[in-house]
Amino acid sequence: MLNQQVDTEEDLLVENQRLRDRLSRFERNGGFGLVWENIPEAVEQQLVDDVPVLKHVPSLDVPGEKASPSPHVLIEGDNLHALHVLQATHRGKVDVIYIDPPYNLGGDFRYNDKIVDKDSEYRHSAWLSFMDKRMRVAQPLLKDTGVIIAAIDDTEFAHLKLLMDQTFGAHNFIANIVWTGGRKNDSRFVSVGHDYMLIYAKSLPILIESDVKWRERKHGVDEILAAGLKAWEESGHDEVKATVLMKAWWKSVPQDSPLRASKHYNNVDGINGRPGSVYFAADISWPGGGGPAYEVLHPITNKPVPVPSRGWVYQEPRMLEEIAAGRVRFGPDHTQGLTRKSYLDKIDKQVVESSFYSDRRTANKALAKMIGYKRFDFPKDATVIARWLNLVTSQNRDAIVLDFFAGSGTTLHAVAELNKQDGGNRRCILVTNNENDICREVALPRIKAVLTGEWASGKHDPLPGSLEFYTTDFFRRSKSLDQMRADIAEHTVDLIAIKDGAVKKSASAGLHMLYGGQTTIAVVTAFDLNTDALTYANNAVRDGDSKIAYLFTWSDHGIESELVDMWTGWDVHPLPAEMLAALRRLAPKKESL
């Protein structure tokens, strides 16, 4: 450390290298950005000698009551190790990363198996070293259209913002969301009851080119439309009377109700076979001015109505169509201007705002009802997380969502809730260590509760989905590539199951059959079995499935052509060349701890 006594020549050399590293980082950032003391981490240094893989633990799987084609995944282990493994299975495949990392409040963050005290002079450097290593490995996992959402509070907000600017690019910043969760009336100066969510794109230009727009349904739309239909029926299908009833209904809505954001939707009609349609009288002039000017005659007086100073919003042929369809509203005579009818059910989506309120206390109570005890402080609200995941994934209901600070498992709960709401097949990958038994005593019981409906407080409707449980495992990094190929071969089945969202069903001496969605997958983990395995694999194919075969090879240059020809009708991939290359690529340098 910089302020520690340098006692030996070796210490001096190490200190000198650290200063050089800091200067190099500063120069790379163009003289602007974060510079911190890079503190070596034991879990990273383990990767110098060991290659991380994953090991399936079937006894901890959750079949679920309404299983989906591709199971969710819970990985128990250090998230840096898990992120390295995911390079081999999900590089460029993740749609959304949501994380809620430790806020570094003092006592809530452990580094190298030691609690980091809030008074430590290296508190922020340790946190930044920790986050930087993980962010850099997580970034390549995102698709080009992928998005990361990172929750944080004031303690590390400024540091995290600059770190994410460096990792994801300041030009890919989308928004800083402010979540207010309650008041603190015992505060001396200001009631700070908010957290943040920093949102970045993998590539904002590509996201824009893909015509991605985030919209959410306006709050209470169904309730407002129901009130309009009721007014229509009670009025005897009279537009004037129905509108009077609708305005009376709005007066009964409490002033603090979120519905009142749509209170301008207070007119009702029944044109074009749409009884009880609710609309508001919108401006019909050209935005910004310069619109077309032409005469529009009043249907009763047959005289022209006033032309807006900015011109009409429609060209004349379109205006005539809108008038004929009843979507333009005239005044009692030609002296009154026109308005256009903007229907709530046609414009029921809105852009989300960058700040919102949601009471955080409900999440604690909900978690206790699920697992029957309190073992985790400050869990996030599944409803809130579902809202933001829905914004990002509503155009892709098969999205892959990753959370490598899984905590109590809120993100998977939110994903399952979304799948229930819209019939999607989003897949969630959670990563957490088992510090304080959080994985097996909090996250896993919660997931089991929501997927089976067996809550501690009683029976609930189960959410769709199933779960497969994995732990991180390792094999020794060898100088011999052939030895590493042989070592990794036995682990590839689990990696492919996670990669392709498949479930293992049968195995026969080096041949493993997996099934995911409408795909049958054959994994051959021994070179001398490639020929014999074909007959078994062909007999195990489900009707109508596409077929993928992963065949073991000693080569890094693809499958032998005669094997490809033999596996006719199968999409053949070499094993384990690509996975091994991904796992070896990120090996860190040896550093002194």
PEJO-V245995 format. One line per field, one symbol per residue. psi: psi as a letter, one per 30 degrees, with the letter a starting at -180 (. if undefined). Layout:
psi->???
//
This chain:
psi->leglkjfleeeeeeeeeeeeeeeeeeeegggkakkljjjkkefefffefkkkakkkiefgljelfiklejllkkkklkfeeeeeefeffgkgfkekkkkilkfhfjfgkkkhgkkjkffkfgeeeeeeeeeeeeeefeeffklfglkkkjklafegeeeeeeeeeeefkffgkeljkjjkgllifgkeekjjgllljkkklejeeeeefghkkjllkkkgeeeeeeeeeeeeeffhhkeeeeeeeeeeeeffkkfgkffffgffiglkahlhgikgkklljlkglkkflglkklkkkkfefglklkkkfgllfkleeeeeeeeefggkklafaffklllkjjkeffhgllkklgklkkkfffeeeeeeeefgljgkkhllkeeeeeeeeeefgfgigglkkkjgifbggeeeeeeeeeeeegglhkkkjkkkahkggeeffdeeeeeeefffgilefaklkklkllkkkllklllkjlfjeeeeeeefefffeeeeeeeghlkkelkjifkkklkkchkkkkjjgkegfeeffeeeeefgkkkfklkkkjkkkflgglkkeeeeeehkfkjkkkkgeeeeeeefegkllklk.
//
